[in-house]
């Protein structure tokens, strides 16, 4: 049986998607300079705050998932009894 290839199996397509995401991020950071921010806290007025906040939140979420996986994960034959 032949495996069906998807768009993500070609490294050239993955590179194009990654570059597209980076271009979109840069465009959003540039657009942020044209928008007046109405933050509640003073730290929200720093340029690129929401990008940094989102990245840190994402990294913390990944680390929390790795820790919880070790706590919650069961053995492969857990339900075979």
C-alpha positions in Angstrom: 0.0 0.0 0.0 1.4 3.3 -1.0 1.4 6.2 1.5 -0.5 9.3 0.3 1.7 12.3 0.4 0.4 15.6 1.9 1.5 19.2 1.4 3.6 19.0 4.6 5.7 16.0 3.3 7.7 18.2 0.9 10.4 20.2 2.7 10.2 23.0 0.2 6.5 23.5 1.1 7.3 23.5 4.8 10.0 26.1 4.2 7.5 28.3 2.2 4.9 28.1 5.0 7.5 28.9 7.7 8.6 32.0 5.7 5.0 33.0 5.2 4.4 32.9 8.9 7.6 34.9 9.6 6.5 37.6 7.1 3.0 37.7 8.7 4.6 38.2 12.1 6.8 41.0 10.9 3.9 42.7 9.2 1.8 42.5 12.4 4.7 44.0 14.4 4.9 46.8 11.9 1.1 47.3 12.0 1.3 47.6 15.8 3.1 50.9 15.5 0.1 52.4 13.7 -2.5 51.3 16.2 -3.1 53.2 19.5 -3.1 50.7 22.3 -5.5 51.1 25.3 -4.0 48.8 27.8 -5.0 48.7 31.4 -1.4 48.2 32.7 1.5 50.3 31.8 3.5 47.3 30.6 0.9 46.7 27.8 2.1 49.9 26.1 5.6 48.5 25.2 6.2 47.8 21.6 5.8 44.1 20.8 4.4 43.3 24.3 1.6 41.0 23.0 4.0 39.1 20.8 6.4 38.4 23.7 3.5 37.6 26.0 2.1 35.2 23.6 5.4 33.5 23.0 6.2 33.1 26.7 2.6 31.8 27.3 3.1 29.2 24.5 6.5 28.0 25.9 5.0 27.7 29.4 2.1 25.7 28.0 4.4 23.3 26.3 6.5 22.8 29.5 3.3 22.3 31.6 2.1 19.7 29.1 5.3 17.8 29.4 5.1 17.7 33.1 1.4 16.8 33.2 2.1 14.0 30.6 4.5 12.3 33.1 1.9 12.6 35.9 -1.2 11.5 33.9 0.1 9.0 31.4 -0.7 5.3 32.0 1.1 2.2 30.8 0.3 0.8 27.4 -1.6 -2.2 28.8 -3.4 -0.2 31.5 -6.9 -1.1 30.2 -6.1 -4.8 29.3 -6.8 -6.2 32.8 
